[in-house]
Structure formats: C-alpha cells, structure tokens
Amino acid sequence: MTASNTRIALITGASRGLGRSSALKLAEQGSDLIVTYKGSKAEAHAVVRQIEALGRRAVALQLDVGDSKSFAAFADTVKSVLATTWQRERFDHLVNNAGIGIHASIAETTEEQFDELSNIHLKGTFFLTQKLLPLIADGGRIVNISTGLARFSFPGYAAYAAMKGGVEVLTRYMAKELGPRGISVNTLAPGAIETDFRGGQVRDDKQVNAHVAGVTALGRVGLPDDIGGAVAALLSEGSRWITGQRIEVSGGMML
C-alpha cells in the first residue's frame, strides 16, 4: 500500500490487553495505528515499537476516556498527527476499546463506581466518537467493545454490564445514522479473557479459569489474540457489508 491508501486505525486503551493485541493484529494486516493510553506511557511506546518492527507506522497519544471535556483537544491532536505523520486529514477505523471493570453487587455498588463506569464506557464511547466523526473517512469502520456479560449474567457485574448494554444499543443507532456516509459500526463482545483486567483474575485464579473453561463450548478461556484477531477480521475488507451487529467472541461461553 502507498501512504495515501494505507488504512489508519485509532484504538483506545491499546497499551496492553485486548487493545494491544488488536493493534498488533491490525499492523500485521497492513494498517498503521494511533494507539491511546491513560497512564502507561512506556507500555504504549513499546507497542509502537512492536508495530514499527512489523513495518507499519504508529503514534501513541495520551487519553483519559473518562474525561469527556478533554475530547475536543484530543481530536485536535489527532488532526495534527494525521497531517504531520501521514499527510492525511482522515483516519479509517476507530476501535472504542478502553475500559475498566468494577465488581460489586447491586446492593454494594456506589454512585461513584456507577458514574465512573458510565463516564468511561458509555459517555466516553458516545462523545469521543462524536468528536472524532469529522476525522473518520467516509466508508470507514467503528468497532465498539462490549462484553459477553451483556448476554449472560454473573452476580457483581450489573453496573458494568448495563453500561455495555447501552453501548450495544448505541452501536445500532450509530450504524443507522452513519450509514449514509458508508461507515459501518459493530459491537464486538468478548467472553472471559486471560488478561490483567480486574487484577488478572481469569488468568491467574485457577478455579475461576477452570470454571470459565467448563462453561465454554470450545473448552478453554479466551486469549487476547482471540479478540485481536476478531477485531482485525471485522475491520478487513471482507467484512465491509456487516453493520449494526453484535458479534460475540467468547468461544461459545454459556450457550
């Protein structure tokens, strides 16, 4: 690909976990990357170096997806980076991935926890996408990351899953409203994955890991590359006619 037709993807929360894997899989597929991080600057720049080692260009930018008042300035930064690094005015793919997990029963969830989850997952996805829309190319793609917990229920995840349920509804509305620009919008919903999410419980707690594997059709817990590969596939040319869909990537968890 020449610089003018190289696909550029922006992935939030790409210094580790699912975002990092998605960035590397997209780089392997030929995309250049803008990756964001909240506090893990060194990890984010390590991802940039890995992307560059794959022969692609990448830039790491700081972003707190829970701070919607910062989004206009972030969009200006993206516009500047596109001009200086790629001599472009638009990028092609947005992956709203950054997030946190809070485990608390409905009876114990505080308003502060609820608001934090809402600001990051629902409000953040809504308004960051809004601010970046002028920079997304017509015919581009948006992937919003949800969770299998929006389909099946485990006690302690009510607030988190409710925000992701909101993201899934938002995705359908985005697909409808952005369709005239040729922009497809889909939800990708991971099942339980071996990452450091929530302190690495699924990865490090053998009982939790075994329980998840036992309720998963393919018989194991998911790995970050399972999700990164699915994100890359959803952003590939062959998936251009898919929009407004919720695609669960869980190995058949809780079927």
Secondary structure, DSSP 8 states (H G I E B T S, - for coil): --TTT--EEEESS-SSHHHHHHHHHHHHTT-EEEEEESS-HHHHHHHHHHHHHTT--EEEEE--TT-GGGHHHHHHHHHHHIIIIIS-S-EEEEEE---------TTT--HHHHHHHIIIIIIHHHHHHHHHGGGEEEEEEEEEE--GGGTS--TT-HHHHHHHHHHHHHHHHHHHHHGGGT-EEEEEEE-SBSSSGGGGHHHH-HHHHHHHHHTBTTSS-B-HHHHHHHHHHHTSGGGTT--S-EEEESSSBT-
